[in-house]
Amino acid sequence: MKKFRYRPAIVNGNPIVQFLFKEMHKQRCCQMDLSERVGLHRDTLRKWRTTHTPRINDIEAALNYLGYKLTVTRLKD
């Protein structure tokens, strides 16, 4: 496991991306470790932090690694 380092603020306004990076910080999981385990390039995670929106299968794999499951629920009318 790589040494954990604090990363800059999350600029991306996507709530799923914000949750992912906050949870990574809580679990002390660095971007390099997550990218290696999930099969993403580390620059992909860097771009998620700033501007890009991840594909569903990529964000789901990252959340699964952290112990979460991505689900869809119906909005209340």
GIFENCOR-V486919 format. One line per field, one symbol per residue. psi: psi as a letter, one per 20 degrees, with the letter a starting at -180 (. if undefined). A space follows every 50 residues. Layout:
psi = ???
//
This chain:
psi = pqppqprrqohpiphggggghhhgggjlorhggghghhkqqhhghghhhf hqpqqghghggghghikqpprpqpqp.
//
